[in-house]
Amino acid sequence: MTPIRTSKLFLQNKAALDGSCLLRYNGCVQFYPQGVSMKKNKATLLLALLAALLLCACAKEPSSPEDTAPQSEEATTNERDLGALLGEEKNESYRYRKYERGIVLTRYLAEETAVVVPAKIDGVAVRGIGENTFSRQNFLISVSIPDSIFEIAQGAFAESPKLTVLTVSENNRWYVSIDNVLYDAEKTTLLAFAGGNALSEFTVPNTVTLLGRQAFAGAVNLRRVTLGATIKDYGTGTFSSCSALESVILEDETLRVIPEDFFNGCISLHDFSMPPAVERIGARAFQLCSALESITLPRTLTELGDNAFGKCQKLKEIAVPDSVKTMGESVFTGCDHMQSASLPKSMTVLPADTFSFCYALHSISLPEQLTEIGANAFYHCMALRSLPIPTTVVKIGAEAFKDCYGFGSIYIPATVKSIGKDVFLLGNPNAKPRKYTTVRCAKGSAAMEYCIENEVPYTAS
């Protein structure tokens, strides 16, 4: 007869099993109803034993779903939900935001060199480190992050030049620090490279897909970095103020955007190959890269942000490709050593301050479709001796040619209808008498009227 399997609870009732034959194996219990004699049928007994073994193999109680199922995204999200903001408070060490279910630090106020971030403040769990909490702290040497922290904002540790040690509790499920470099637990996001980290060369791990905002900002010892092709997203100011950074290898040839402030203030950067697919260079991306002598802009480029190459003092020449459709202001301002430049043929507006303070600029041709020259466009370009202005130009902004001492004279075509203040002024505007570049123009033109009204010397024909 086939054995009947019973539960432990049922077996606790001995009366229910009275007169039955029991078999036990590995904690599993089988019984045979009364009247079945195992002595009479050894074959039956053997079969029963085999059946018991098979049943026991399947008899282990399964783990509960809570024990075995992976934590759902919804559960993770709920766990990290701090609830409503209750207000902003501070103590002698921190400013912080207090929520229903935790605290987020927003600024470190004390001046201790070694900081252990508290797990609680007044009994309330500290759950987050906000943007700029430990940034620009010149005295800070070490920061230790507890296991209670599950949210760290990008830029939280930026530009703290003495920050040498950045550690995370081994019990923290959300973040990890390796060689004083802060990552998320999966190491897909690099959040912070400690500003005083002793490493001079660094290769970003191939697990990383995102470099956080200001991830390396202010790293004073970093000289060379290799960025792998796995990185697909870069925050703004990634390497800003890395004063020792000389060379960056960017392996992703499909990169389309150089973010704002990417290398801003990298005064030692002299070697960077622009990826061939770049379409946009953000504002101030290479500003103050004073050691950069040359850069090749790809033909895929369509946009240059404000001050993109401002104060690149050793940059000698630049060729802006015809693909560029949008240029911000002051793109090449303060490039002291720039001698020559070319602009897109289709450009219609030369933005304000494009070449201001380019003292050495002496060779440039304006696009034939240009209609407007922005304010201060060539301010203080003292080496510029001539600049043919296309007959398509209708407007010249204020001080566009101020302090262009190299001009003996400049021809303004009759098509120009609007001329801003002090366009041709030389030197101090309060000097008496004022000095101007001589203007050559057509009789009866707006340029002639402007010269008469502003006492600018001119010749008309």
PLY file of the C-alpha trace (Angstrom):
ply
format ascii 1.0
element vertex 461
property float x
property float y
property float z
element edge 460
property int vertex1
property int vertex2
end_header
0.00 0.00 0.00
1.24 3.44 -0.78
2.55 5.28 2.29
0.69 8.37 3.42
2.86 11.41 4.22
2.01 13.35 7.35
3.03 16.64 8.87
4.97 17.04 12.09
1.96 18.67 13.67
-0.17 15.66 12.84
2.47 13.25 14.17
2.37 14.97 17.52
-0.95 13.27 18.04
0.24 9.73 18.99
-3.28 8.37 19.08
-3.63 9.02 15.37
-0.67 6.76 14.70
-1.58 3.96 17.14
-1.07 0.61 15.54
0.60 2.09 12.47
4.05 1.27 11.19
6.50 4.21 11.21
9.53 4.76 9.00
11.96 7.58 9.72
14.71 8.84 7.42
16.58 12.13 7.66
13.84 13.65 9.76
11.04 12.62 7.36
8.27 10.42 8.70
6.04 8.04 6.75
3.38 5.75 8.20
1.46 2.76 7.00
-2.11 2.26 8.09
-2.95 -0.38 10.61
-3.15 -3.85 9.25
-0.21 -3.70 6.90
2.50 -6.11 8.06
6.03 -5.34 6.92
7.24 -8.72 8.11
4.96 -10.46 5.64
6.22 -8.54 2.70
9.88 -7.54 2.72
9.61 -6.40 -0.88
6.89 -3.98 0.13
9.15 -2.69 2.90
12.00 -2.05 0.48
9.72 -0.24 -1.93
8.36 1.83 0.93
11.86 2.74 2.03
12.77 3.90 -1.48
9.57 5.93 -1.65
10.42 7.53 1.69
13.84 8.52 0.42
12.33 10.15 -2.66
9.73 11.97 -0.62
12.34 13.23 1.83
14.41 14.67 -1.00
11.46 16.89 -1.80
10.35 17.42 1.78
12.61 20.33 2.72
10.56 23.36 3.52
11.23 26.12 0.99
12.68 29.36 2.18
10.17 32.14 2.50
9.99 34.57 -0.45
11.22 37.31 1.83
14.47 35.41 2.43
15.22 34.42 -1.16
13.71 37.04 -3.45
15.97 39.93 -4.46
15.08 43.30 -3.04
12.71 45.00 -5.43
13.39 48.44 -6.84
10.20 49.65 -5.16
11.38 48.36 -1.79
14.76 50.04 -2.27
13.09 53.30 -3.24
10.77 53.18 -0.24
13.67 52.47 2.07
15.48 55.57 0.81
12.40 57.80 0.97
13.02 60.39 3.68
9.50 61.75 3.63
8.53 65.40 3.90
11.04 68.15 4.67
10.52 69.41 8.22
12.99 72.27 8.08
16.61 73.33 8.00
18.66 73.29 11.19
22.25 73.50 12.33
24.50 72.67 15.23
28.08 73.66 15.86
29.36 71.16 13.27
26.78 71.03 10.47
23.98 72.70 8.65
21.43 70.09 7.64
17.95 69.45 6.33
15.66 67.46 8.61
13.08 65.14 7.06
10.45 62.88 8.57
12.74 59.86 8.40
16.25 61.20 8.45
18.77 64.00 8.05
20.77 65.22 5.05
23.93 67.21 5.79
24.38 70.34 3.68
27.53 72.02 5.01
30.33 71.20 7.40
30.83 74.16 9.73
33.58 73.04 12.10
37.29 73.07 11.30
38.42 69.65 12.40
40.96 68.09 10.05
39.68 64.54 10.62
35.92 64.15 10.34
33.81 61.14 11.23
30.37 61.77 9.78
27.81 61.08 12.54
25.36 58.21 12.09
22.79 60.20 14.10
22.12 63.75 15.18
19.92 64.12 18.25
18.75 60.54 17.80
17.77 61.01 14.15
19.61 58.95 11.54
21.91 60.83 9.16
21.04 59.50 5.70
22.61 61.86 3.20
25.56 64.11 2.38
24.40 67.00 0.23
26.05 68.93 -2.57
29.10 70.93 -1.43
28.91 69.64 2.16
32.68 69.12 2.32
33.73 71.07 -0.78
36.40 73.79 -0.72
37.49 72.92 2.83
41.18 73.78 2.80
41.89 72.27 6.23
40.12 68.94 5.75
42.40 65.86 5.70
40.13 62.86 6.24
36.43 62.00 6.11
34.89 58.73 7.27
31.37 57.87 6.05
29.13 55.63 8.23
26.86 52.79 7.13
23.74 54.92 7.68
24.46 57.05 4.59
22.55 56.04 1.46
22.65 59.29 -0.52
25.76 61.28 -1.45
25.35 64.18 -3.85
27.76 64.85 -6.69
30.26 67.55 -5.80
30.07 66.85 -2.08
33.88 66.69 -1.68
35.05 68.86 -4.59
38.13 71.09 -4.43
39.27 70.20 -0.93
43.00 70.06 -1.73
44.23 68.44 1.49
41.59 65.72 1.64
43.83 62.65 1.57
41.69 59.97 3.21
38.11 59.27 2.13
36.69 56.07 3.62
33.32 54.31 3.84
32.15 51.86 6.51
32.40 48.23 5.38
28.77 47.83 6.40
27.53 50.54 4.06
25.39 48.92 1.35
25.33 51.92 -0.96
28.89 53.19 -1.35
32.47 51.97 -1.35
35.87 53.68 -1.25
38.91 52.19 -2.98
42.25 54.00 -2.69
40.38 57.06 -1.41
38.17 57.16 -4.50
34.43 57.10 -3.79
32.09 54.95 -5.90
28.54 53.69 -5.64
28.32 50.07 -4.43
28.21 48.67 -7.98
31.19 50.84 -9.00
29.31 52.19 -12.00
29.50 55.80 -10.77
32.70 57.50 -9.65
31.62 60.24 -7.26
34.81 61.67 -5.81
38.56 61.43 -6.15
39.93 62.88 -2.91
41.56 66.23 -3.61
44.75 65.34 -1.75
44.91 61.77 -3.02
48.59 60.88 -3.49
47.98 59.10 -6.82
49.57 60.94 -9.73
48.29 58.56 -12.40
44.86 57.01 -12.49
42.88 54.78 -14.82
39.13 54.83 -14.26
37.89 51.23 -13.73
36.04 49.73 -16.70
32.94 49.20 -14.55
32.37 52.96 -14.41
29.80 54.43 -16.80
29.33 57.82 -15.11
31.80 60.37 -13.77
29.96 62.57 -11.32
29.96 66.34 -11.30
33.36 67.65 -10.15
34.48 64.07 -9.54
38.19 65.00 -9.77
37.86 68.71 -9.08
40.82 70.15 -7.22
42.93 66.97 -7.24
46.32 68.59 -6.70
48.61 65.59 -7.34
46.90 64.08 -10.36
49.01 64.33 -13.53
47.69 61.74 -15.97
44.27 60.12 -16.35
42.91 57.45 -18.68
39.17 57.45 -19.30
37.88 54.18 -20.72
35.32 53.70 -23.46
32.78 52.41 -20.91
32.19 55.94 -19.60
29.16 57.36 -21.35
28.19 60.25 -19.11
30.30 63.04 -17.62
29.24 65.58 -15.05
30.15 69.25 -15.32
33.49 70.39 -13.94
34.87 66.85 -13.93
38.53 67.96 -13.79
38.15 71.61 -12.85
41.07 73.11 -10.94
43.30 70.04 -11.30
46.38 72.23 -11.31
48.92 69.43 -11.94
46.95 67.60 -14.65
49.07 67.35 -17.80
47.46 64.70 -19.96
44.09 63.01 -20.36
43.47 60.02 -22.61
39.84 59.72 -23.60
39.24 56.34 -25.23
35.59 56.83 -26.15
35.69 58.02 -29.76
31.90 58.34 -29.83
31.77 61.02 -27.15
29.62 63.91 -28.40
29.71 66.44 -25.57
32.56 67.99 -23.59
30.66 69.28 -20.54
30.81 72.74 -19.00
33.96 73.47 -16.95
35.37 70.06 -17.89
39.02 71.22 -17.70
38.45 74.70 -16.30
41.54 75.80 -14.41
43.76 72.90 -15.49
46.76 75.19 -15.84
49.21 72.35 -16.65
47.14 70.57 -19.30
49.14 70.49 -22.54
48.06 67.24 -24.18
44.47 66.49 -25.14
43.16 64.91 -28.33
39.60 65.93 -29.05
37.40 62.89 -29.76
36.42 62.84 -33.45
32.65 62.74 -32.84
32.36 65.74 -30.49
29.41 67.99 -31.38
29.35 70.40 -28.46
31.99 71.95 -26.21
30.41 73.41 -23.11
30.95 76.80 -21.52
34.40 77.26 -19.94
35.34 73.67 -20.84
39.01 74.63 -21.45
39.07 78.01 -19.73
42.39 78.82 -18.03
44.18 75.87 -19.63
47.16 78.15 -19.87
49.64 75.44 -20.98
47.54 74.25 -23.93
49.40 75.21 -27.11
47.21 73.59 -29.75
43.84 71.96 -30.18
42.14 70.51 -33.24
38.40 70.98 -33.42
36.58 68.14 -35.26
34.34 68.69 -38.25
31.44 67.22 -36.28
31.46 70.23 -33.94
28.32 72.39 -34.05
28.45 74.41 -30.84
31.05 76.28 -28.78
29.93 77.54 -25.36
30.79 80.82 -23.64
34.49 81.13 -22.73
35.14 77.63 -24.08
38.85 78.45 -24.57
39.02 81.68 -22.59
42.49 82.57 -21.27
44.27 79.67 -22.95
47.32 81.88 -22.94
49.65 79.65 -24.99
47.15 78.70 -27.67
48.77 79.97 -30.86
46.14 79.32 -33.50
42.63 78.07 -33.90
40.53 76.87 -36.82
36.81 76.84 -36.11
35.29 74.35 -38.59
32.46 75.27 -40.93
30.21 72.80 -39.08
29.92 75.19 -36.13
26.54 76.92 -36.12
26.48 78.37 -32.61
29.20 80.25 -30.75
28.90 81.76 -27.32
30.54 84.93 -26.08
34.22 85.29 -25.14
35.14 81.93 -26.67
38.80 82.92 -27.20
39.10 85.92 -24.91
42.47 86.35 -23.24
44.38 83.99 -25.54
47.52 86.08 -25.26
49.65 84.18 -27.78
47.01 83.50 -30.42
48.36 84.73 -33.72
45.86 83.48 -36.26
42.28 82.27 -36.40
39.75 81.17 -38.97
35.97 81.23 -38.62
33.09 79.27 -40.21
32.15 80.52 -43.66
28.47 80.52 -42.77
28.84 82.59 -39.60
26.51 85.61 -39.54
27.17 86.97 -36.04
30.57 87.29 -34.38
29.67 87.20 -30.67
30.80 89.71 -28.06
34.40 89.44 -26.79
35.27 86.60 -29.16
38.90 87.72 -29.50
39.17 90.38 -26.81
42.63 90.63 -25.24
44.21 88.48 -27.95
47.25 90.73 -27.96
49.21 88.77 -30.58
46.40 88.20 -33.10
47.46 89.51 -36.46
45.83 87.28 -39.04
42.09 86.68 -39.36
39.49 86.87 -42.12
35.85 87.60 -41.42
33.20 85.35 -43.05
31.60 86.76 -46.19
28.08 86.26 -44.79
28.76 88.13 -41.55
26.10 90.69 -40.62
27.11 91.69 -37.08
30.32 92.20 -35.12
29.62 91.95 -31.39
30.69 94.31 -28.63
34.40 94.08 -27.69
34.91 91.43 -30.38
38.49 92.63 -31.06
39.05 94.70 -27.92
42.79 95.14 -27.23
43.94 93.19 -30.28
46.97 95.42 -30.51
48.87 93.41 -33.16
45.99 93.45 -35.65
46.99 95.74 -38.50
44.14 95.30 -40.91
40.69 93.73 -40.93
38.60 93.86 -44.11
34.95 94.13 -43.12
32.52 92.36 -45.47
29.84 94.47 -47.14
27.22 92.20 -45.55
27.88 93.71 -42.10
25.13 96.05 -40.86
25.99 96.37 -37.14
29.16 96.88 -35.09
28.88 96.62 -31.29
30.34 98.92 -28.64
34.16 98.96 -28.30
34.46 96.30 -31.01
37.85 97.72 -32.12
38.87 99.59 -28.97
42.63 99.70 -28.36
43.48 98.18 -31.73
46.64 100.26 -31.92
47.92 98.42 -34.96
45.29 99.90 -37.23
46.54 102.92 -39.11
42.98 103.21 -40.29
39.98 100.98 -40.85
37.44 100.95 -43.66
33.76 100.78 -42.67
31.48 99.88 -45.61
28.32 101.85 -46.37
26.20 98.80 -45.48
26.92 99.37 -41.78
23.93 101.20 -40.28
24.58 100.84 -36.54
27.84 101.58 -34.67
28.14 101.27 -30.88
29.89 103.45 -28.33
33.68 103.92 -28.44
34.20 101.44 -31.26
37.38 103.17 -32.48
38.66 104.56 -29.17
42.33 104.20 -28.24
43.34 104.32 -24.58
41.68 106.00 -21.63
38.13 107.16 -22.38
38.64 110.05 -19.92
41.76 111.34 -21.63
41.65 114.78 -23.21
41.83 114.86 -26.08
40.64 111.39 -26.87
42.52 109.25 -29.37
40.87 107.24 -32.12
41.64 105.02 -35.04
41.02 106.92 -38.27
37.94 105.71 -40.12
37.68 105.46 -43.88
34.14 105.47 -45.15
31.74 106.54 -47.93
30.32 110.03 -48.09
26.91 110.29 -46.50
27.22 106.88 -44.84
26.19 106.05 -41.29
29.88 105.66 -40.47
30.58 109.24 -41.60
27.70 110.56 -39.50
28.97 108.58 -36.51
32.46 110.06 -36.86
31.16 113.61 -37.08
28.92 113.13 -34.05
31.64 111.52 -31.91
34.59 113.59 -33.15
36.32 110.56 -34.63
38.85 111.39 -37.40
37.76 110.11 -40.78
38.23 110.33 -44.51
35.26 109.99 -46.82
35.15 109.22 -50.51
0 1
1 2
2 3
3 4
4 5
5 6
6 7
7 8
8 9
9 10
10 11
11 12
12 13
13 14
14 15
15 16
16 17
17 18
18 19
19 20
20 21
21 22
22 23
23 24
24 25
25 26
26 27
27 28
28 29
29 30
30 31
31 32
32 33
33 34
34 35
35 36
36 37
37 38
38 39
39 40
40 41
41 42
42 43
43 44
44 45
45 46
46 47
47 48
48 49
49 50
50 51
51 52
52 53
53 54
54 55
55 56
56 57
57 58
58 59
59 60
60 61
61 62
62 63
63 64
64 65
65 66
66 67
67 68
68 69
69 70
70 71
71 72
72 73
73 74
74 75
75 76
76 77
77 78
78 79
79 80
80 81
81 82
82 83
83 84
84 85
85 86
86 87
87 88
88 89
89 90
90 91
91 92
92 93
93 94
94 95
95 96
96 97
97 98
98 99
99 100
100 101
101 102
102 103
103 104
104 105
105 106
106 107
107 108
108 109
109 110
110 111
111 112
112 113
113 114
114 115
115 116
116 117
117 118
118 119
119 120
120 121
121 122
122 123
123 124
124 125
125 126
126 127
127 128
128 129
129 130
130 131
131 132
132 133
133 134
134 135
135 136
136 137
137 138
138 139
139 140
140 141
141 142
142 143
143 144
144 145
145 146
146 147
147 148
148 149
149 150
150 151
151 152
152 153
153 154
154 155
155 156
156 157
157 158
158 159
159 160
160 161
161 162
162 163
163 164
164 165
165 166
166 167
167 168
168 169
169 170
170 171
171 172
172 173
173 174
174 175
175 176
176 177
177 178
178 179
179 180
180 181
181 182
182 183
183 184
184 185
185 186
186 187
187 188
188 189
189 190
190 191
191 192
192 193
193 194
194 195
195 196
196 197
197 198
198 199
199 200
200 201
201 202
202 203
203 204
204 205
205 206
206 207
207 208
208 209
209 210
210 211
211 212
212 213
213 214
214 215
215 216
216 217
217 218
218 219
219 220
220 221
221 222
222 223
223 224
224 225
225 226
226 227
227 228
228 229
229 230
230 231
231 232
232 233
233 234
234 235
235 236
236 237
237 238
238 239
239 240
240 241
241 242
242 243
243 244
244 245
245 246
246 247
247 248
248 249
249 250
250 251
251 252
252 253
253 254
254 255
255 256
256 257
257 258
258 259
259 260
260 261
261 262
262 263
263 264
264 265
265 266
266 267
267 268
268 269
269 270
270 271
271 272
272 273
273 274
274 275
275 276
276 277
277 278
278 279
279 280
280 281
281 282
282 283
283 284
284 285
285 286
286 287
287 288
288 289
289 290
290 291
291 292
292 293
293 294
294 295
295 296
296 297
297 298
298 299
299 300
300 301
301 302
302 303
303 304
304 305
305 306
306 307
307 308
308 309
309 310
310 311
311 312
312 313
313 314
314 315
315 316
316 317
317 318
318 319
319 320
320 321
321 322
322 323
323 324
324 325
325 326
326 327
327 328
328 329
329 330
330 331
331 332
332 333
333 334
334 335
335 336
336 337
337 338
338 339
339 340
340 341
341 342
342 343
343 344
344 345
345 346
346 347
347 348
348 349
349 350
350 351
351 352
352 353
353 354
354 355
355 356
356 357
357 358
358 359
359 360
360 361
361 362
362 363
363 364
364 365
365 366
366 367
367 368
368 369
369 370
370 371
371 372
372 373
373 374
374 375
375 376
376 377
377 378
378 379
379 380
380 381
381 382
382 383
383 384
384 385
385 386
386 387
387 388
388 389
389 390
390 391
391 392
392 393
393 394
394 395
395 396
396 397
397 398
398 399
399 400
400 401
401 402
402 403
403 404
404 405
405 406
406 407
407 408
408 409
409 410
410 411
411 412
412 413
413 414
414 415
415 416
416 417
417 418
418 419
419 420
420 421
421 422
422 423
423 424
424 425
425 426
426 427
427 428
428 429
429 430
430 431
431 432
432 433
433 434
434 435
435 436
436 437
437 438
438 439
439 440
440 441
441 442
442 443
443 444
444 445
445 446
446 447
447 448
448 449
449 450
450 451
451 452
452 453
453 454
454 455
455 456
456 457
457 458
458 459
459 460
